[in-house]
C-alpha cells in the first residue's frame, strides 16, 4: 500500500501583496477587487533570485528521513504543471538527483495532468515501487515551479500563482500516511487550457464544482468511507469561492477545508495540497487515524482526489 513517509515544504521568505502586482498582471481595478474580496487572495511568495532547481532542492533538503537513506531511493519524480522548464540538455530534476546523491534513482518529469500531476505522481510512485518488490524502496516526488513569465503568473479570472515547493518521500511498506483511494477524471473538451473560447470557458466554470464533487465522492467511495468520515480536505489553493460552491453542492462543512494558505501563498501549481498538509500538521488539524482528502484541478480539464489515513 502506498504511503507518505515524510512531506517537506519550502516557501520563499519574500511575501508580495497582490495589489502591488496589479500592473504586472494586467488586472483592472474591478478584477483586483474581485481577487481580494471575492476570491480571498491577498499575498503570494516569490524568490526573485532563485531557480526551479533552488526551490526543489530547498524543499528536499528539509526531508530528515532522506538523510542516510539515499541508496533506497529508486525514483525521483518531478510533478509539473507547465511542460517546458529548462532547455535541453539541462534538467532541474536530474540536477536535484545529483545534488542529493541519489545515484541509484531514475529521474523523470510528469506533466500529464497539469496541476493535478502531483497526485498522479503519488499514484505512479506507488505503482512503480510495488513493481520493484522491495518494501524498503522509496520514491522522491518534487513539486513547485517558478513564475517566470506573465502567462504563468495567473489563472485568468480565478487565481494568482505563487512560488513554493514540496518534497515527498513515498514508500509501500505501510504505516505513516497511507493512501486509501484515488480518483481522477478528464474532461477532454477543455484540452486547449488557457486558449479556451469564451463559450468553453463558461462551460468549464459551470462544470467545475460538479467535477470536483464527483472525484471527491469517487475517491472516498474507493477508500470505503463516506464524506462524513473525512476530517479535512487539503485543497488546491486557487481561491476560496470555488470551495464554497463545492461544499454547498455536497453538503460538506467549509470549516473542514483548509483554506488558510489561499491568502498567503496563492496557487503554487502541483505543490498546493502538500503545502496544506504541512500546515495542517503544524496547526494540529490532523490526528492519528484521521482520514483526509487531497484535491487538485489541472488546467485542460483534469480533476483528481486522493484519500489518506493519517
Phi, psi and omega in degrees: 000133181291137177215152174274121178277322181197147176232128178236151186226142170235122174243125178304143182290340183284119182256121187243127178288136179299326180301328180285349181257010187305310181293318181301321182271354179069036181269134172285167178301315177298323179294318178297316179298322178296317179299317185282315188269322186268315183273346178078023181267147182218306183225161169228173174250144177217150176230082190305324183272356186267168178241174174299322175302314180299317180301309184292319181294322179298319178292313182297328180294346179267001180279100183294327183283350178283329184295125181084355181244016186303322183290347179275348183279118182262334184222139169240116186241120174266122176263115184242155172263327186254125188300316187263120181250303182223159182280136176304140006267007181288142180213117180302316185293324177289325178293321176295318178303315180293317183297328181272356179072035182263063188293339181271355188268143166275140182236136178200170182241142171239138179227011195298332182237028178050232186287355172268004183290339178296315178290324175300322180296321178297314179298315181295318179300316179298319180294317180295317180294321178298322179291333177296325180077010180249110183295346179268352182289149183229159170233145176250124177251135180238133180219149180123139188221164175275148175261070187292322188239160179302324183301326184259010182269349177219157162256107191311125177071013184219321189203164169242132184269137178241177181253135180181158183219154176228147175231132184235134168262125183243137176225186178226015186273003180088170182078188181054219181261103188274138173283125180256334182191151182215136177221142177215143180226142177241127175256094190297337183291348178260020188295343181281357171059242183290347182263020179301142172291165179302321181293317180290325178296318177297322177297318180299315179298326179288319183286329192312302184297323178294322180291318176298315179301318182300314183286328175300312181293319179296319181294316180291326175299315180293334177280352180077026179230182176240170178300330178297336181276352184276117181283330187200142170252129177255102192271173162282143190267050181289305175193171183279321189295328179297326179282332172299316181296316181296316182296321177296322183294319185256001179068036181257136182296126181299329182292348177263015170250121184281102184251011185301329186271349180305311180280354185252329184240343190065203184265114182257047173057230184285351187274349190309303186298326180285324172298318179293328176299313180296320178297317179300319177297314183296327181272358182070029182275352179237129178246155178307131181094346178295140171261133181221162185236131168263136181230146181208150176231131179250136179299138188110355175099033180253127181231129184217152175211144181223131181260136179234159168244126184281000000 
